[in-house]
Amino acid sequence: MMKKSILVLAVAGLISCGEKNTKDSEAPKLAANEWNAALFYEDQNELGEGAIWNHMTNELWSIDIEGKKFFRLNVSTKKRAVHQLEQRIGTIVPATDGRAVLALQDGIYYYDLDSSKLDLIVSPEAEISNMRFNDGKCDPSGRLWVGSMHLDQIDDAAALYKIDSSGNSIQMLDSVTISNGIAWSADKKTMFYIDTPDGKVRVFDYDDATGTISNERYMMDFSEYGYPDGSTIDAEDNLWVCLWNGGKVLRIDTKTGTISGQIHVPAHNITSCAFGGKNLDSLFITSARVDMRASELDAMPLSGSVFVAVPGVKGVKASFFAN
């Protein structure tokens, strides 16, 4: 999340799970590599985030960080289970044993979906005040990579950690400001990572056997589009990057580092995305209402909802926390 605002308008529609707001003849024409996202689940999340598809339960999992809530959404019936926590939740991933793994403000926990019991895995920043965890995902071998941020968004105050089921926590990067989207290439040789204020995607050589990164470089300058936030990768190794302050999700060709497509979303702050559905061909997109002026909320009343687009490519199954 960032504390700046610009007004971006977009039109929802195009696919069957949402209603068009205008007649076809009135809708703006889109290029072949552009799509409109449709409303999928209306909500008013203050800071909707953490989208991940649980392919074992066929549910979209997501969170409202400021609402301290974790959602499990059946996309077929649109029935939703809501889990209320007492702390902010930075990210959530499924574990291989059926539990969830939550990055709460004071540490990383297992969460039993039936009993709501929390079991601490590790607290990497227990001695650091005014911090919370933010985005994170599991690498191909099931280790959780999760980053943090200072509550006042102080520059370079946070870090990125790698955590395994034995409770081992290793700091992989320091001098992070707002740790965000993370993804890996299909061949497990490249890791993509976003520290939002950088305005770029960091790229690393990745060794899955050891879970190590090297050869840091940068890809894509987002300065004229918004701030890069959450991300996901598709089966063709395109990186889909959500734009805080941008009203879009951009598709980045990871071979050239250039924009190869975009999804227009009728919300202001776009936070995370995940491919899901039976064929992994629907891109579910979360959004936020924080840091919006009243006029922006009036113009984009669906901000804080979950949206969906079908951009003609399939995603990949999310890696679960290996335990």
Residue pairs with C-beta under 8 A, 6 or more apart in sequence:
1 47
1 178
1 196
1 229
1 244
1 269
1 271
1 288
1 290
1 291
2 153
2 178
2 196
2 197
2 227
2 244
2 245
2 291
3 153
3 291
4 227
4 245
4 291
5 245
5 268
5 291
5 292
5 293
5 296
6 226
6 245
6 246
7 268
7 295
7 296
7 299
8 226
8 245
8 246
8 247
8 248
8 268
9 247
9 266
9 299
9 300
10 36
10 37
10 247
10 248
10 264
10 265
10 266
10 267
11 21
11 22
11 27
11 28
11 36
11 264
11 266
12 18
12 19
12 20
12 21
12 36
12 37
12 38
12 39
12 265
12 266
12 302
12 307
13 19
13 20
13 21
13 22
13 27
13 36
13 38
14 20
14 35
14 36
14 37
14 38
14 309
15 38
15 308
15 309
15 310
17 38
17 40
17 308
18 38
18 39
18 40
18 307
18 308
19 38
19 39
20 27
27 36
30 36
30 264
33 251
33 260
33 261
33 262
34 261
34 262
34 263
34 264
35 261
35 262
35 263
35 264
35 309
35 310
35 311
36 263
36 264
36 309
37 249
37 263
37 264
37 265
37 266
37 283
37 285
37 307
37 308
37 309
38 307
38 308
38 309
39 266
39 302
39 305
39 306
39 307
40 75
40 284
40 305
40 306
40 307
40 308
41 73
41 78
41 80
41 305
41 306
42 302
42 305
43 64
43 304
43 305
43 306
44 289
44 303
44 304
44 305
45 64
45 67
45 69
45 286
45 287
45 288
45 289
45 304
45 305
46 64
46 65
46 66
46 67
46 288
46 289
46 290
46 304
47 64
47 65
47 66
47 67
47 271
47 288
47 289
47 290
48 62
48 63
48 64
48 271
48 272
48 286
48 287
48 288
48 304
48 305
48 306
49 62
49 63
49 64
49 65
49 90
49 91
49 135
49 230
49 271
49 272
49 286
49 288
50 61
50 62
50 63
50 65
50 89
50 90
50 91
50 92
50 135
50 230
50 272
50 286
51 60
51 61
51 62
51 230
51 232
51 272
51 273
51 274
51 284
51 285
51 286
51 306
52 60
52 61
52 62
52 92
52 93
52 94
52 137
52 274
52 318
53 59
53 60
53 61
53 274
53 275
53 276
53 277
53 280
53 284
53 315
53 317
53 318
54 60
54 61
54 72
54 94
54 318
55 276
55 280
55 317
55 318
56 94
56 98
56 320
57 72
57 94
58 74
58 75
58 76
58 278
59 72
59 73
59 74
59 75
60 71
60 72
60 73
60 75
60 274
60 276
60 284
60 306
61 70
61 71
61 72
61 73
61 92
61 94
61 100
62 70
62 71
62 73
62 92
62 272
62 284
62 286
62 306
63 69
63 70
63 71
63 89
63 91
63 92
64 71
65 88
65 89
65 90
66 88
66 290
68 84
68 85
68 86
68 87
68 88
68 89
69 82
69 83
69 84
69 85
69 89
70 82
70 83
70 85
70 89
70 92
70 100
70 102
70 111
71 80
71 81
71 82
71 83
72 80
72 81
72 83
72 113
73 79
73 80
73 306
74 80
75 276
75 277
75 282
75 284
83 111
83 113
83 116
85 102
85 104
87 104
87 105
87 106
88 104
88 105
88 132
89 102
89 103
89 104
90 103
90 104
90 105
90 132
90 133
90 134
90 135
90 136
90 146
90 148
91 102
91 103
91 133
91 134
91 135
91 136
91 137
91 146
92 100
92 101
92 102
92 103
93 100
93 101
93 136
93 137
93 138
93 144
93 318
93 320
93 321
94 100
94 101
94 318
94 320
94 321
95 101
95 110
95 320
95 321
95 323
96 142
96 320
96 321
96 322
96 323
97 323
98 113
99 110
99 111
99 112
99 113
100 110
100 111
100 113
101 108
101 109
101 110
101 111
101 121
101 144
101 321
102 108
102 109
102 110
102 111
102 118
103 133
103 134
103 136
103 144
103 146
104 118
104 133
105 131
105 132
105 133
106 123
106 126
107 120
107 121
107 122
107 123
107 124
107 126
108 120
108 121
108 122
108 123
108 124
108 133
108 144
108 146
108 163
108 169
109 118
109 119
109 120
109 121
110 118
110 119
110 121
111 117
111 118
112 118
112 119
121 163
121 165
121 167
122 163
122 167
122 168
122 169
124 148
124 159
124 161
124 163
124 169
124 171
125 131
125 133
125 148
125 159
130 150
130 151
130 152
131 148
131 149
131 150
131 151
131 157
131 158
132 148
132 149
132 151
133 146
133 147
133 148
134 146
134 147
134 148
134 149
134 158
134 178
134 179
134 180
135 146
135 147
135 179
135 180
135 181
135 182
135 194
135 229
135 230
135 272
136 144
136 145
136 146
136 147
136 179
136 182
137 144
137 145
137 182
137 183
137 318
137 319
138 144
138 145
138 318
138 319
138 320
138 321
138 322
139 145
139 162
139 184
139 191
139 206
139 208
139 211
139 319
140 184
140 188
140 208
140 319
141 208
141 211
141 319
141 322
142 165
142 319
142 320
142 321
142 322
142 323
143 162
143 163
143 164
143 211
143 321
143 322
144 162
144 163
144 164
144 321
145 160
145 161
145 162
145 163
145 172
145 182
146 160
146 161
146 163
146 179
147 158
147 159
147 160
147 161
147 173
147 176
147 179
147 180
147 182
147 195
148 158
148 159
148 160
148 161
148 176
148 179
149 157
149 158
149 176
149 177
149 178
149 179
150 157
150 158
150 177
153 177
153 178
154 177
155 177
155 197
156 174
156 175
156 176
156 177
157 176
157 177
158 176
158 177
158 178
158 179
159 171
159 172
159 173
159 174
159 175
159 176
159 179
160 171
160 172
160 173
160 176
160 179
160 193
161 169
161 170
161 171
161 172
162 169
162 170
162 172
162 211
163 169
163 170
164 322
165 321
165 322
165 323
172 213
173 193
176 195
177 195
177 196
177 197
177 198
178 195
178 196
178 197
179 194
179 195
180 194
180 195
180 196
180 228
180 229
180 230
180 231
181 192
181 193
181 194
181 228
181 229
181 230
181 231
181 232
181 241
181 242
181 272
182 191
182 192
182 193
182 194
182 231
183 191
183 192
183 231
183 232
183 233
183 239
184 190
184 191
184 192
184 206
184 208
184 233
185 191
185 192
185 206
185 233
185 237
185 254
186 233
186 235
186 237
186 316
188 206
188 208
189 205
189 206
189 208
190 203
190 204
190 205
190 206
190 254
191 203
191 204
191 205
191 206
191 213
192 201
192 202
192 203
192 204
192 219
192 231
192 233
192 239
192 254
193 201
193 202
193 203
193 204
194 201
194 202
194 228
194 229
194 230
194 231
194 241
195 202
196 227
196 228
196 229
196 244
197 227
198 218
198 228
199 221
199 222
199 223
199 227
199 228
200 218
200 219
200 220
200 221
200 222
200 228
201 218
201 219
201 220
201 228
201 231
201 239
201 241
201 252
202 216
202 217
202 218
202 219
203 216
203 217
203 218
203 219
203 254
204 213
204 214
204 215
204 216
204 217
205 213
205 214
205 215
206 212
206 213
207 213
207 214
219 252
219 254
219 257
220 228
220 241
220 252
220 257
220 258
220 259
222 228
222 241
222 243
222 246
222 250
225 243
225 246
225 248
225 250
226 243
226 244
226 245
226 246
226 247
226 248
226 270
227 243
227 244
227 245
227 246
228 241
228 242
228 243
228 244
229 241
229 242
229 243
229 244
229 269
229 270
229 271
229 272
230 241
230 242
230 271
230 272
230 273
230 286
231 239
231 240
231 241
231 242
231 273
232 239
232 240
232 272
232 273
232 274
232 275
232 283
232 315
233 239
233 240
233 254
233 315
233 316
234 240
234 275
234 313
234 314
234 315
234 316
235 280
235 313
235 314
235 315
235 316
236 313
237 254
237 255
238 251
238 252
238 253
238 254
238 260
238 261
238 313
239 251
239 252
239 254
240 249
240 250
240 251
240 252
240 263
240 273
240 283
241 249
241 250
241 252
242 248
242 249
242 270
242 271
242 272
242 273
242 285
243 249
243 250
243 270
244 269
244 270
244 271
244 288
245 268
245 269
246 270
247 264
247 265
247 266
247 267
247 268
247 270
247 300
248 262
248 263
248 264
248 265
248 270
249 262
249 263
249 265
249 270
249 273
249 283
249 285
249 309
250 259
250 261
250 262
250 263
251 259
251 260
251 261
251 262
251 263
251 311
252 258
252 259
252 260
253 259
253 260
261 311
263 283
263 285
263 309
263 311
265 285
265 287
265 307
266 300
266 302
266 307
267 287
267 288
267 300
267 302
267 303
267 304
267 305
267 307
268 287
268 292
268 296
268 300
268 303
269 287
269 288
269 289
269 290
269 291
269 292
269 303
270 285
270 286
270 287
271 286
271 287
271 288
272 285
272 286
273 283
273 284
273 285
273 286
274 283
274 284
274 315
274 318
275 281
275 282
275 283
275 284
275 314
275 315
275 316
276 282
276 284
276 315
279 314
280 314
280 315
280 316
280 317
281 310
281 312
281 313
281 314
281 315
282 308
282 309
282 310
283 308
283 309
283 310
283 311
283 315
284 306
284 307
284 308
285 306
285 307
285 308
285 309
286 306
287 302
287 303
287 304
287 305
287 306
287 307
288 303
288 304
289 297
289 303
289 304
292 300
292 303
296 303
297 303
